[in-house]
Amino acid sequence: MTDQAEKPQNPPRRCPICGKPAEHAYRPFCSPRCRDVDLNRWLSGSYVVPGGEDDEADPD
Ligand SMILES: [Zn+2]
């Protein structure tokens, strides 16, 4: 088989949350639920409130 010339039909993206094939409407996620999960993860993980140092910052 030689299907290198033609572009492969959209390779199914995997939902980064659950690994299921992503849904076009919610890509790169498979559902609004996973999208929400990612959002929450992002909000509680990467997004740090300035001036809110938690543990691991207590030299004393
Ligand atoms: Zn998912």
PDB file of the backbone (N, CA, C, O) and the ligand in Angstrom, with CONECT records:
HET     ZN  A 101       1
ATOM      1  N   MET A   1       0.828  -1.206   0.000  1.00  0.00           N
ATOM      2  CA  MET A   1       0.000   0.000   0.000  1.00  0.00           C
ATOM      3  C   MET A   1       0.862   1.255   0.000  1.00  0.00           C
ATOM      4  O   MET A   1       1.868   1.328   0.706  1.00  0.00           O
ATOM      5  N   THR A   2       0.477   2.205  -0.766  1.00  0.00           N
ATOM      6  CA  THR A   2       1.241   3.451  -0.814  1.00  0.00           C
ATOM      7  C   THR A   2       0.302   4.638  -0.665  1.00  0.00           C
ATOM      8  O   THR A   2      -0.107   5.261  -1.645  1.00  0.00           O
ATOM      9  N   ASP A   3      -0.012   4.919   0.523  1.00  0.00           N
ATOM     10  CA  ASP A   3      -0.887   6.076   0.749  1.00  0.00           C
ATOM     11  C   ASP A   3      -0.097   7.227   1.369  1.00  0.00           C
ATOM     12  O   ASP A   3      -0.550   7.934   2.270  1.00  0.00           O
ATOM     13  N   GLN A   4       1.117   7.370   0.825  1.00  0.00           N
ATOM     14  CA  GLN A   4       1.944   8.449   1.358  1.00  0.00           C
ATOM     15  C   GLN A   4       1.666   9.744   0.627  1.00  0.00           C
ATOM     16  O   GLN A   4       1.823  10.837   1.173  1.00  0.00           O
ATOM     17  N   ALA A   5       1.254   9.600  -0.607  1.00  0.00           N
ATOM     18  CA  ALA A   5       1.001  10.789  -1.401  1.00  0.00           C
ATOM     19  C   ALA A   5      -0.186  11.578  -0.852  1.00  0.00           C
ATOM     20  O   ALA A   5      -0.179  12.808  -0.800  1.00  0.00           O
ATOM     21  N   GLU A   6      -1.165  10.849  -0.461  1.00  0.00           N
ATOM     22  CA  GLU A   6      -2.333  11.571   0.003  1.00  0.00           C
ATOM     23  C   GLU A   6      -2.333  11.746   1.517  1.00  0.00           C
ATOM     24  O   GLU A   6      -1.819  10.927   2.279  1.00  0.00           O
ATOM     25  N   LYS A   7      -2.919  12.821   1.890  1.00  0.00           N
ATOM     26  CA  LYS A   7      -2.966  13.113   3.318  1.00  0.00           C
ATOM     27  C   LYS A   7      -3.864  12.101   4.013  1.00  0.00           C
ATOM     28  O   LYS A   7      -4.999  11.868   3.596  1.00  0.00           O
ATOM     29  N   PRO A   8      -3.359  11.525   5.043  1.00  0.00           N
ATOM     30  CA  PRO A   8      -4.196  10.574   5.789  1.00  0.00           C
ATOM     31  C   PRO A   8      -5.376  11.290   6.411  1.00  0.00           C
ATOM     32  O   PRO A   8      -5.233  12.368   6.988  1.00  0.00           O
ATOM     33  N   GLN A   9      -6.511  10.695   6.290  1.00  0.00           N
ATOM     34  CA  GLN A   9      -7.691  11.340   6.865  1.00  0.00           C
ATOM     35  C   GLN A   9      -7.474  11.560   8.348  1.00  0.00           C
ATOM     36  O   GLN A   9      -6.964  10.707   9.075  1.00  0.00           O
ATOM     37  N   ASN A  10      -7.882  12.729   8.751  1.00  0.00           N
ATOM     38  CA  ASN A  10      -7.615  13.170  10.107  1.00  0.00           C
ATOM     39  C   ASN A  10      -7.343  12.050  11.089  1.00  0.00           C
ATOM     40  O   ASN A  10      -8.239  11.287  11.451  1.00  0.00           O
ATOM     41  N   PRO A  11      -6.108  11.964  11.509  1.00  0.00           N
ATOM     42  CA  PRO A  11      -5.778  10.948  12.508  1.00  0.00           C
ATOM     43  C   PRO A  11      -6.560  11.216  13.776  1.00  0.00           C
ATOM     44  O   PRO A  11      -6.579  12.342  14.273  1.00  0.00           O
ATOM     45  N   PRO A  12      -7.189  10.214  14.287  1.00  0.00           N
ATOM     46  CA  PRO A  12      -8.022  10.386  15.475  1.00  0.00           C
ATOM     47  C   PRO A  12      -7.204  10.843  16.667  1.00  0.00           C
ATOM     48  O   PRO A  12      -6.332  10.129  17.163  1.00  0.00           O
ATOM     49  N   ARG A  13      -7.501  12.016  17.100  1.00  0.00           N
ATOM     50  CA  ARG A  13      -6.806  12.511  18.281  1.00  0.00           C
ATOM     51  C   ARG A  13      -7.348  11.833  19.523  1.00  0.00           C
ATOM     52  O   ARG A  13      -8.516  11.458  19.618  1.00  0.00           O
ATOM     53  N   ARG A  14      -6.450  11.701  20.449  1.00  0.00           N
ATOM     54  CA  ARG A  14      -6.872  11.055  21.687  1.00  0.00           C
ATOM     55  C   ARG A  14      -7.133  12.095  22.760  1.00  0.00           C
ATOM     56  O   ARG A  14      -6.397  13.068  22.925  1.00  0.00           O
ATOM     57  N   CYS A  15      -8.186  11.851  23.461  1.00  0.00           N
ATOM     58  CA  CYS A  15      -8.516  12.733  24.570  1.00  0.00           C
ATOM     59  C   CYS A  15      -7.396  12.631  25.609  1.00  0.00           C
ATOM     60  O   CYS A  15      -7.081  11.541  26.089  1.00  0.00           O
ATOM     61  N   PRO A  16      -6.801  13.776  25.951  1.00  0.00           N
ATOM     62  CA  PRO A  16      -5.689  13.756  26.912  1.00  0.00           C
ATOM     63  C   PRO A  16      -6.130  13.351  28.305  1.00  0.00           C
ATOM     64  O   PRO A  16      -5.304  13.059  29.170  1.00  0.00           O
ATOM     65  N   ILE A  17      -7.410  13.336  28.512  1.00  0.00           N
ATOM     66  CA  ILE A  17      -7.905  13.001  29.842  1.00  0.00           C
ATOM     67  C   ILE A  17      -8.149  11.507  29.989  1.00  0.00           C
ATOM     68  O   ILE A  17      -7.657  10.879  30.927  1.00  0.00           O
ATOM     69  N   CYS A  18      -8.897  10.951  29.076  1.00  0.00           N
ATOM     70  CA  CYS A  18      -9.261   9.546  29.236  1.00  0.00           C
ATOM     71  C   CYS A  18      -8.681   8.667  28.134  1.00  0.00           C
ATOM     72  O   CYS A  18      -8.687   7.440  28.242  1.00  0.00           O
ATOM     73  N   GLY A  19      -8.181   9.296  27.079  1.00  0.00           N
ATOM     74  CA  GLY A  19      -7.546   8.506  26.036  1.00  0.00           C
ATOM     75  C   GLY A  19      -8.492   8.042  24.941  1.00  0.00           C
ATOM     76  O   GLY A  19      -8.073   7.356  24.008  1.00  0.00           O
ATOM     77  N   LYS A  20      -9.733   8.399  25.044  1.00  0.00           N
ATOM     78  CA  LYS A  20     -10.680   8.027  24.000  1.00  0.00           C
ATOM     79  C   LYS A  20     -10.495   8.939  22.801  1.00  0.00           C
ATOM     80  O   LYS A  20      -9.961  10.041  22.920  1.00  0.00           O
ATOM     81  N   PRO A  21     -10.937   8.473  21.660  1.00  0.00           N
ATOM     82  CA  PRO A  21     -10.877   9.317  20.460  1.00  0.00           C
ATOM     83  C   PRO A  21     -11.626  10.619  20.703  1.00  0.00           C
ATOM     84  O   PRO A  21     -12.759  10.622  21.185  1.00  0.00           O
ATOM     85  N   ALA A  22     -10.974  11.721  20.362  1.00  0.00           N
ATOM     86  CA  ALA A  22     -11.573  13.019  20.628  1.00  0.00           C
ATOM     87  C   ALA A  22     -12.774  13.277  19.733  1.00  0.00           C
ATOM     88  O   ALA A  22     -12.835  12.834  18.586  1.00  0.00           O
ATOM     89  N   GLU A  23     -13.698  13.986  20.280  1.00  0.00           N
ATOM     90  CA  GLU A  23     -14.889  14.358  19.524  1.00  0.00           C
ATOM     91  C   GLU A  23     -14.638  15.714  18.872  1.00  0.00           C
ATOM     92  O   GLU A  23     -14.085  16.632  19.477  1.00  0.00           O
ATOM     93  N   HIS A  24     -15.063  15.800  17.623  1.00  0.00           N
ATOM     94  CA  HIS A  24     -14.776  17.023  16.876  1.00  0.00           C
ATOM     95  C   HIS A  24     -15.288  18.257  17.613  1.00  0.00           C
ATOM     96  O   HIS A  24     -14.627  19.296  17.639  1.00  0.00           O
ATOM     97  N   ALA A  25     -16.438  18.135  18.193  1.00  0.00           N
ATOM     98  CA  ALA A  25     -17.065  19.279  18.842  1.00  0.00           C
ATOM     99  C   ALA A  25     -16.342  19.685  20.116  1.00  0.00           C
ATOM    100  O   ALA A  25     -16.449  20.826  20.567  1.00  0.00           O
ATOM    101  N   TYR A  26     -15.618  18.758  20.682  1.00  0.00           N
ATOM    102  CA  TYR A  26     -14.991  19.051  21.975  1.00  0.00           C
ATOM    103  C   TYR A  26     -13.483  18.877  21.937  1.00  0.00           C
ATOM    104  O   TYR A  26     -12.809  18.901  22.968  1.00  0.00           O
ATOM    105  N   ARG A  27     -12.974  18.704  20.742  1.00  0.00           N
ATOM    106  CA  ARG A  27     -11.542  18.451  20.645  1.00  0.00           C
ATOM    107  C   ARG A  27     -10.760  19.537  21.380  1.00  0.00           C
ATOM    108  O   ARG A  27     -11.211  20.681  21.442  1.00  0.00           O
ATOM    109  N   PRO A  28      -9.617  19.207  21.929  1.00  0.00           N
ATOM    110  CA  PRO A  28      -9.016  17.882  21.768  1.00  0.00           C
ATOM    111  C   PRO A  28      -9.581  16.841  22.732  1.00  0.00           C
ATOM    112  O   PRO A  28      -8.984  15.784  22.939  1.00  0.00           O
ATOM    113  N   PHE A  29     -10.709  17.143  23.304  1.00  0.00           N
ATOM    114  CA  PHE A  29     -11.275  16.195  24.263  1.00  0.00           C
ATOM    115  C   PHE A  29     -12.388  15.386  23.626  1.00  0.00           C
ATOM    116  O   PHE A  29     -12.806  15.650  22.499  1.00  0.00           O
ATOM    117  N   CYS A  30     -12.855  14.403  24.364  1.00  0.00           N
ATOM    118  CA  CYS A  30     -13.872  13.527  23.804  1.00  0.00           C
ATOM    119  C   CYS A  30     -15.257  13.943  24.240  1.00  0.00           C
ATOM    120  O   CYS A  30     -16.260  13.522  23.662  1.00  0.00           O
ATOM    121  N   SER A  31     -15.303  14.767  25.259  1.00  0.00           N
ATOM    122  CA  SER A  31     -16.609  15.160  25.769  1.00  0.00           C
ATOM    123  C   SER A  31     -16.457  16.418  26.612  1.00  0.00           C
ATOM    124  O   SER A  31     -15.362  16.748  27.067  1.00  0.00           O
ATOM    125  N   PRO A  32     -17.567  17.112  26.814  1.00  0.00           N
ATOM    126  CA  PRO A  32     -17.503  18.320  27.652  1.00  0.00           C
ATOM    127  C   PRO A  32     -17.050  17.990  29.058  1.00  0.00           C
ATOM    128  O   PRO A  32     -16.519  18.835  29.778  1.00  0.00           O
ATOM    129  N   ARG A  33     -17.268  16.770  29.425  1.00  0.00           N
ATOM    130  CA  ARG A  33     -16.869  16.364  30.767  1.00  0.00           C
ATOM    131  C   ARG A  33     -15.343  16.374  30.901  1.00  0.00           C
ATOM    132  O   ARG A  33     -14.782  16.931  31.844  1.00  0.00           O
ATOM    133  N   CYS A  34     -14.701  15.743  29.928  1.00  0.00           N
ATOM    134  CA  CYS A  34     -13.242  15.704  29.962  1.00  0.00           C
ATOM    135  C   CYS A  34     -12.674  17.108  29.821  1.00  0.00           C
ATOM    136  O   CYS A  34     -11.648  17.442  30.414  1.00  0.00           O
ATOM    137  N   ARG A  35     -13.349  17.911  29.035  1.00  0.00           N
ATOM    138  CA  ARG A  35     -12.902  19.284  28.863  1.00  0.00           C
ATOM    139  C   ARG A  35     -12.952  19.998  30.208  1.00  0.00           C
ATOM    140  O   ARG A  35     -12.080  20.796  30.550  1.00  0.00           O
ATOM    141  N   ASP A  36     -13.989  19.688  30.943  1.00  0.00           N
ATOM    142  CA  ASP A  36     -14.158  20.293  32.249  1.00  0.00           C
ATOM    143  C   ASP A  36     -13.092  19.799  33.208  1.00  0.00           C
ATOM    144  O   ASP A  36     -12.545  20.562  34.004  1.00  0.00           O
ATOM    145  N   VAL A  37     -12.810  18.524  33.118  1.00  0.00           N
ATOM    146  CA  VAL A  37     -11.789  17.936  33.979  1.00  0.00           C
ATOM    147  C   VAL A  37     -10.459  18.617  33.743  1.00  0.00           C
ATOM    148  O   VAL A  37      -9.729  18.945  34.678  1.00  0.00           O
ATOM    149  N   ASP A  38     -10.161  18.823  32.469  1.00  0.00           N
ATOM    150  CA  ASP A  38      -8.897  19.451  32.133  1.00  0.00           C
ATOM    151  C   ASP A  38      -8.864  20.884  32.638  1.00  0.00           C
ATOM    152  O   ASP A  38      -7.845  21.370  33.129  1.00  0.00           O
ATOM    153  N   LEU A  39      -9.988  21.536  32.506  1.00  0.00           N
ATOM    154  CA  LEU A  39     -10.074  22.923  32.955  1.00  0.00           C
ATOM    155  C   LEU A  39      -9.833  23.004  34.455  1.00  0.00           C
ATOM    156  O   LEU A  39      -9.073  23.847  34.932  1.00  0.00           O
ATOM    157  N   ASN A  40     -10.476  22.136  35.172  1.00  0.00           N
ATOM    158  CA  ASN A  40     -10.320  22.122  36.621  1.00  0.00           C
ATOM    159  C   ASN A  40      -8.883  21.801  37.004  1.00  0.00           C
ATOM    160  O   ASN A  40      -8.307  22.375  37.928  1.00  0.00           O
ATOM    161  N   ARG A  41      -8.342  20.870  36.260  1.00  0.00           N
ATOM    162  CA  ARG A  41      -6.964  20.478  36.531  1.00  0.00           C
ATOM    163  C   ARG A  41      -6.042  21.672  36.327  1.00  0.00           C
ATOM    164  O   ARG A  41      -5.114  21.926  37.094  1.00  0.00           O
ATOM    165  N   TRP A  42      -6.343  22.378  35.271  1.00  0.00           N
ATOM    166  CA  TRP A  42      -5.518  23.535  34.933  1.00  0.00           C
ATOM    167  C   TRP A  42      -5.661  24.615  35.995  1.00  0.00           C
ATOM    168  O   TRP A  42      -4.677  25.201  36.448  1.00  0.00           O
ATOM    169  N   LEU A  43      -6.889  24.860  36.375  1.00  0.00           N
ATOM    170  CA  LEU A  43      -7.151  25.925  37.330  1.00  0.00           C
ATOM    171  C   LEU A  43      -6.530  25.629  38.682  1.00  0.00           C
ATOM    172  O   LEU A  43      -6.006  26.525  39.344  1.00  0.00           O
ATOM    173  N   SER A  44      -6.587  24.392  39.084  1.00  0.00           N
ATOM    174  CA  SER A  44      -6.094  24.043  40.417  1.00  0.00           C
ATOM    175  C   SER A  44      -4.623  23.668  40.395  1.00  0.00           C
ATOM    176  O   SER A  44      -3.987  23.549  41.443  1.00  0.00           O
ATOM    177  N   GLY A  45      -4.083  23.481  39.189  1.00  0.00           N
ATOM    178  CA  GLY A  45      -2.698  23.052  39.106  1.00  0.00           C
ATOM    179  C   GLY A  45      -1.757  24.146  38.677  1.00  0.00           C
ATOM    180  O   GLY A  45      -0.903  24.590  39.443  1.00  0.00           O
ATOM    181  N   SER A  46      -1.922  24.573  37.447  1.00  0.00           N
ATOM    182  CA  SER A  46      -0.972  25.528  36.895  1.00  0.00           C
ATOM    183  C   SER A  46      -1.233  26.939  37.408  1.00  0.00           C
ATOM    184  O   SER A  46      -0.319  27.712  37.697  1.00  0.00           O
ATOM    185  N   TYR A  47      -2.485  27.225  37.503  1.00  0.00           N
ATOM    186  CA  TYR A  47      -2.825  28.582  37.898  1.00  0.00           C
ATOM    187  C   TYR A  47      -2.657  28.759  39.397  1.00  0.00           C
ATOM    188  O   TYR A  47      -3.443  28.241  40.190  1.00  0.00           O
ATOM    189  N   VAL A  48      -1.635  29.488  39.769  1.00  0.00           N
ATOM    190  CA  VAL A  48      -1.379  29.694  41.183  1.00  0.00           C
ATOM    191  C   VAL A  48      -1.776  31.104  41.582  1.00  0.00           C
ATOM    192  O   VAL A  48      -1.405  32.082  40.932  1.00  0.00           O
ATOM    193  N   VAL A  49      -2.508  31.184  42.619  1.00  0.00           N
ATOM    194  CA  VAL A  49      -2.927  32.499  43.092  1.00  0.00           C
ATOM    195  C   VAL A  49      -1.725  33.226  43.687  1.00  0.00           C
ATOM    196  O   VAL A  49      -1.058  32.696  44.576  1.00  0.00           O
ATOM    197  N   PRO A  50      -1.449  34.411  43.214  1.00  0.00           N
ATOM    198  CA  PRO A  50      -0.308  35.172  43.716  1.00  0.00           C
ATOM    199  C   PRO A  50      -0.433  35.451  45.204  1.00  0.00           C
ATOM    200  O   PRO A  50      -1.479  35.885  45.686  1.00  0.00           O
ATOM    201  N   GLY A  51       0.640  35.197  45.913  1.00  0.00           N
ATOM    202  CA  GLY A  51       0.626  35.474  47.339  1.00  0.00           C
ATOM    203  C   GLY A  51       0.036  34.326  48.132  1.00  0.00           C
ATOM    204  O   GLY A  51      -0.301  34.480  49.305  1.00  0.00           O
ATOM    205  N   GLY A  52      -0.087  33.180  47.493  1.00  0.00           N
ATOM    206  CA  GLY A  52      -0.666  32.049  48.207  1.00  0.00           C
ATOM    207  C   GLY A  52       0.306  30.900  48.269  1.00  0.00           C
ATOM    208  O   GLY A  52       0.093  29.867  47.633  1.00  0.00           O
ATOM    209  N   GLU A  53       1.358  31.063  49.018  1.00  0.00           N
ATOM    210  CA  GLU A  53       2.348  30.012  49.093  1.00  0.00           C
ATOM    211  C   GLU A  53       1.908  28.924  50.051  1.00  0.00           C
ATOM    212  O   GLU A  53       1.474  29.173  51.175  1.00  0.00           O
ATOM    213  N   ASP A  54       2.040  27.711  49.555  1.00  0.00           N
ATOM    214  CA  ASP A  54       1.635  26.602  50.397  1.00  0.00           C
ATOM    215  C   ASP A  54       2.842  26.026  51.131  1.00  0.00           C
ATOM    216  O   ASP A  54       3.847  26.705  51.340  1.00  0.00           O
ATOM    217  N   ASP A  55       2.721  24.792  51.506  1.00  0.00           N
ATOM    218  CA  ASP A  55       3.844  24.155  52.178  1.00  0.00           C
ATOM    219  C   ASP A  55       5.064  24.105  51.265  1.00  0.00           C
ATOM    220  O   ASP A  55       5.024  24.599  50.138  1.00  0.00           O
ATOM    221  N   GLU A  56       6.112  23.527  51.738  1.00  0.00           N
ATOM    222  CA  GLU A  56       7.352  23.427  50.985  1.00  0.00           C
ATOM    223  C   GLU A  56       8.026  24.778  50.855  1.00  0.00           C
ATOM    224  O   GLU A  56       9.001  24.925  50.118  1.00  0.00           O
ATOM    225  N   ALA A  57       7.510  25.756  51.565  1.00  0.00           N
ATOM    226  CA  ALA A  57       8.102  27.089  51.526  1.00  0.00           C
ATOM    227  C   ALA A  57       8.192  27.605  52.963  1.00  0.00           C
ATOM    228  O   ALA A  57       7.967  28.780  53.254  1.00  0.00           O
ATOM    229  N   ASP A  58       8.525  26.685  53.821  1.00  0.00           N
ATOM    230  CA  ASP A  58       8.602  27.051  55.227  1.00  0.00           C
ATOM    231  C   ASP A  58       9.979  26.703  55.779  1.00  0.00           C
ATOM    232  O   ASP A  58      10.179  25.610  56.308  1.00  0.00           O
ATOM    233  N   PRO A  59      10.909  27.608  55.659  1.00  0.00           N
ATOM    234  CA  PRO A  59      12.285  27.355  56.127  1.00  0.00           C
ATOM    235  C   PRO A  59      12.343  27.229  57.646  1.00  0.00           C
ATOM    236  O   PRO A  59      13.255  26.604  58.186  1.00  0.00           O
ATOM    237  N   ASP A  60      11.432  27.784  58.291  1.00  0.00           N
ATOM    238  CA  ASP A  60      11.446  27.715  59.739  1.00  0.00           C
ATOM    239  C   ASP A  60      10.595  26.590  60.256  1.00  0.00           C
ATOM    240  O   ASP A  60      10.499  26.395  61.468  1.00  0.00           O
TER     241      ASP A  60
HETATM  242 ZN    ZN A 101     -12.131  11.996  27.411  1.00  0.00          ZN2+
END
